[in-house]
Amino acid sequence: MIDTLPLFHRIAGQPVIVLGAGEAAEAKRRLVERAGGEPVDDLQDGIDRGARLAFVAHDNPESARADALRLRCAGLLVNVVDTPALCDFTVPSLLDRAPVLVAIGTGGASAGLAKALRLRLEGLLPQRLGVLASALKAARAALRERFPDAGDRRRALDAALGEGGALDPLRDQAGDAVSAWLGDAPGGQGGTIELPIASDDPDDLTLRAARLLGSADTIAHEPGIAPAVLDRARADAVRLPVAAGATAPERPGLTIVLRR
């Protein structure tokens, strides 16, 4: 289970309340401006203008608590700097490969850990990753034409974007890589595959099992399969419990049967 729901919030052209003075408040103003928002330093003015988010960075804890309460009562989501218990949301460490944005959060446990992870990932993700993302966006119509079925389209992309695939995102891609791949991309494959699961620890999954779980349209699972393992599947994949040893029902697309 996760403790928070990660979301990307569009604030371009929108007012965002940022209260306080000093380095912490200035850092939040820069963050808001980086995302195209307009920092507003007056609480009531921001409420009147329809702000939906607020940062509170007062040095005085009582002032911070009072303003957070007032803002929350007005319907805003509030972040109180260095006070996780008063936060409706926290700010992750950001890795920017626009339009790809990787957000690393620890639920307020340790900003230092989030930063350390970001710095490690900076060296792994090519600077041109955003070019690949933009090319895939531009190719949406061509992808639908090449793979009319959504499941086939997803599986073809999964194979291309996987390790060593034609569009491996950890490899620096040429600008025409997507169009070149589309020219000879293999068709999608459906069917049913059985996977034995010997452990409740999802880290024990083989690379093949993890890849198949991430591609499946349907997950048929015997009793005793740990929720942590099922969580490695796509969030919108259908989950079907089946009796031990039973045959999984036939369904369109790719069905993965998890056996104990």
C-alpha positions in Angstrom: 0.0 0.0 0.0 1.2 3.5 -0.7 0.7 6.4 1.8 0.2 9.1 -0.8 -1.3 9.4 -4.3 1.3 10.9 -6.7 -0.2 13.4 -9.1 1.1 15.9 -11.6 -0.8 19.2 -11.1 -1.1 21.8 -14.0 -0.6 25.3 -12.6 0.5 27.2 -15.8 -1.0 30.6 -15.7 -2.7 30.0 -12.4 -2.2 31.7 -9.0 -0.5 29.7 -6.3 -0.3 31.2 -2.7 3.2 31.3 -1.3 3.4 32.8 2.2 6.5 33.6 4.2 9.9 35.2 3.8 13.4 33.8 3.6 15.1 31.1 1.6 12.4 28.4 2.0 9.7 30.7 0.7 11.8 31.9 -2.2 12.6 28.3 -3.2 8.8 27.6 -3.4 8.3 30.7 -5.5 10.9 29.6 -7.9 9.3 26.2 -8.1 5.9 27.7 -8.9 7.4 29.9 -11.5 9.3 27.0 -13.0 6.0 25.3 -13.6 4.4 28.4 -15.1 2.4 29.4 -12.1 2.0 32.8 -10.6 3.1 33.1 -6.9 0.8 35.2 -4.8 2.0 36.4 -1.4 -1.4 37.6 0.0 -3.5 34.9 1.5 -6.9 36.5 0.9 -6.0 37.8 -2.5 -5.0 34.3 -3.6 -8.2 32.8 -2.2 -10.3 35.4 -4.0 -8.5 34.7 -7.3 -9.2 31.0 -7.1 -5.9 29.5 -6.1 -6.0 25.8 -5.5 -2.6 25.2 -3.9 -0.7 27.0 -1.2 2.8 26.9 0.4 3.3 28.2 3.9 6.9 28.9 4.9 6.6 31.0 8.1 9.4 30.8 10.7 6.8 31.0 13.4 5.1 27.6 13.8 1.9 29.1 15.3 1.5 31.5 12.3 2.1 28.6 9.9 -0.5 26.5 11.7 -3.1 29.3 11.7 -2.6 30.2 8.0 -2.7 26.5 7.0 -6.0 26.0 8.8 -7.5 29.1 7.2 -6.3 28.0 3.7 -7.6 24.4 4.2 -11.0 25.7 5.3 -11.1 27.7 2.1 -10.7 24.5 0.1 -7.0 24.7 -0.8 -4.4 22.0 -0.6 -1.6 23.1 1.6 2.1 22.4 2.1 3.7 23.7 5.3 7.5 23.7 4.9 9.3 21.2 7.1 6.0 20.2 8.8 4.7 17.0 7.2 1.9 16.6 9.7 0.3 19.8 8.4 0.8 19.0 4.7 -1.9 17.9 2.3 0.8 17.3 -0.3 4.6 17.2 -0.4 7.0 18.3 -3.1 9.1 15.6 -4.7 12.6 15.9 -6.0 12.3 16.5 -9.8 14.3 15.1 -12.6 13.5 17.1 -15.8 13.7 15.6 -19.3 10.8 17.6 -20.6 8.2 16.5 -21.4 9.3 13.6 -19.2 9.3 14.5 -15.6 10.4 12.0 -12.9 9.2 12.9 -9.4 10.9 11.2 -6.4 9.2 11.5 -3.0 9.6 10.1 0.4 6.4 11.3 2.0 8.3 14.0 3.9 10.6 11.4 5.5 13.8 12.6 4.0 14.4 15.3 1.3 18.0 14.3 1.3 17.2 10.8 0.3 14.9 12.0 -2.5 17.7 14.3 -3.8 20.3 11.5 -3.7 18.1 9.2 -5.7 17.5 12.0 -8.2 21.2 12.6 -8.7 21.8 8.9 -9.3 19.0 8.8 -11.9 20.3 11.9 -13.6 23.3 9.8 -14.8 21.0 7.0 -16.1 18.4 8.9 -18.1 19.7 10.4 -21.4 19.3 14.1 -22.0 17.5 13.4 -25.2 14.8 11.3 -23.4 12.4 14.2 -24.0 12.9 13.9 -27.7 11.8 10.3 -27.6 8.7 11.2 -25.6 7.8 14.0 -28.1 8.3 11.6 -31.0 5.9 9.1 -29.5 3.3 11.8 -28.9 3.6 12.9 -32.5 3.2 9.3 -33.7 0.0 8.6 -31.8 -2.2 8.5 -35.0 0.3 6.3 -36.8 0.5 4.0 -33.8 -3.3 3.6 -33.8 -3.3 2.9 -37.5 -0.5 0.3 -37.2 -2.0 -1.3 -34.1 -5.8 -0.7 -34.0 -6.3 -2.9 -30.9 -5.2 -1.1 -27.7 -3.7 -4.3 -26.2 -1.6 -5.0 -29.3 -0.5 -1.4 -29.3 0.5 -1.5 -25.7 2.4 -4.8 -26.0 4.3 -3.6 -29.1 5.3 -0.5 -27.3 6.3 -2.5 -24.2 8.6 -4.6 -26.3 10.1 -1.6 -28.1 10.7 0.3 -24.9 12.0 -2.6 -22.9 15.7 -3.2 -22.2 17.5 -3.7 -25.5 14.4 -2.8 -27.5 14.3 -0.6 -30.6 13.2 2.4 -28.5 15.0 1.5 -25.2 14.6 4.8 -23.3 18.0 4.4 -21.5 19.7 4.5 -24.9 20.2 7.9 -26.6 17.8 7.8 -29.5 18.0 9.4 -32.9 15.2 11.8 -33.7 13.7 9.4 -36.3 13.8 6.3 -34.1 10.1 6.1 -33.6 9.2 6.4 -37.3 11.9 3.8 -38.2 10.5 1.4 -35.6 6.9 1.8 -36.8 8.0 0.9 -40.3 8.8 -2.7 -39.3 7.3 -3.2 -35.8 6.0 -6.7 -35.2 2.4 -7.2 -34.5 1.1 -7.6 -31.0 0.8 -11.0 -29.3 -2.0 -12.2 -27.1 -2.6 -15.5 -25.4 -2.3 -17.0 -21.9 1.0 -17.5 -20.0 1.4 -19.2 -16.6 3.9 -17.9 -14.1 4.9 -19.8 -11.0 5.3 -17.4 -8.0 7.4 -18.9 -5.2 7.8 -15.8 -3.0 5.7 -13.1 -1.5 8.5 -10.6 -2.2 8.0 -8.8 -5.5 11.8 -8.2 -5.7 12.1 -11.9 -6.3 10.3 -11.7 -9.6 12.4 -12.5 -12.6 12.8 -9.8 -15.2 10.6 -11.8 -17.5 7.8 -12.1 -14.9 8.0 -8.4 -14.1 7.8 -7.5 -17.8 4.8 -9.8 -18.4 3.0 -8.4 -15.3 3.4 -4.9 -16.7 2.0 -5.9 -20.1 -0.9 -8.1 -19.2 -4.5 -7.2 -19.9 -5.8 -9.8 -17.3 -4.2 -11.2 -14.2 -5.7 -14.6 -13.1 -4.2 -15.5 -9.7 -4.5 -18.4 -7.3 -5.2 -17.9 -3.6 -2.1 -16.9 -1.6 -0.6 -14.6 -4.2 0.7 -11.6 -2.2 -0.9 -8.2 -2.9 2.6 -6.8 -3.2 3.2 -9.1 -6.2 -0.2 -8.2 -7.8 0.7 -4.5 -7.3 3.4 -4.9 -9.9 0.8 -5.4 -12.6 -0.7 -2.6 -14.6 -3.2 -0.7 -12.4 -6.0 -1.1 -15.0 -5.4 -4.8 -15.7 -8.4 -7.0 -14.8 -7.8 -9.2 -11.7 -9.5 -12.6 -11.6 -9.1 -14.9 -8.6 -9.0 -18.6 -9.7 -9.0 -21.8 -7.7 -5.7 -23.6 -7.3 -5.1 -25.7 -10.4 -8.1 -24.3 -12.2 -8.0 -23.3 -15.8 -8.1 -19.5 -16.3 -11.0 -18.1 -18.3 -10.3 -17.2 -21.9 -10.1 -13.5 -22.4 -9.0 -11.3 -25.2 -5.4 -10.0 -25.1 -2.6 -11.2 -22.8 -3.6 -13.1 -19.7 -1.0 -14.0 -17.0 -1.9 -16.8 -14.6 -0.1 -16.6 -11.3 0.4 -20.0 -9.6 1.7 -20.9 -6.2 
